[in-house]
Amino acid sequence: MGPLIERYEAGDAEAAVHGFLALEGDHNWREAIDQAVPGGITQAVKDAATFFETEVPGVPEWTFGPEQAAAITCPVLSVLGSNSSPLFVEGRQLLHAWFPACQDTDIVGATHLLPMEAPGPVAAAIAAFL
């Protein structure tokens, strides 16, 4: 994230947003977003300040750990794109540590942008879980 934050702070919100989306998706990230959310990339650039000035700096302040997880008693579903970055695979491992009965669903060929890349399979997985 460091180089993307630097781009944003240098005044190039478009490059920062595009870099982030490319990091989360794959080489087809533009097509996936344009198809699922027409104008979404342009809007993301317009909303870059919210992401880079509020959400990103807030992440280290977020506290959620084993104590908070223990308060959750409902079933848990982990939906992961099979082409997601290792960070999200590690996240799934943490979910299983906190929620041993966590159910997994993998969306083949999708990245972290899976709701836009494969909305049908994502919806079907959630519907089946519910």
Buried (B, 14 or more C-beta within 10 A) or exposed (E): EEEBBEBBEEEBBBBBBBBBBEBBBBEEBBEBBBEBEEEBBEEBBEEBEEBBEEEBEEEEEEEEEEEEBEEEEEEBBBBBBEBBBEEBEEBBEBBBEBBEEBBEBBBEEBBBBBBBBBBEBBEEBEEEEE
